[in-house]
């Protein structure tokens, strides 16, 4: 049994590839949403070390932006 889509569960983001529907609670934009949609179709998997490195870089960026007061507490604690 499939669940019915929740109204307003998505927001419209504009990226370099045009407008794209992104889950309302997602902490990413249009380009990442498109990659999330398309990546499983490639049959390729991202190496674990690469994912870890991306996560470490993202976390470091979030800490710096928090120190500068550029992120709300909900985004800083999103890890």
Buried (B, 14 or more C-beta within 10 A) or exposed (E): EEEEEEEEEBBEBEBEEEEBEBEEEEBEBBBBBBEEEEEEEEEEEEEEEEEEEEEEEEEEEBEEEBEEEEBEEEEBEEE
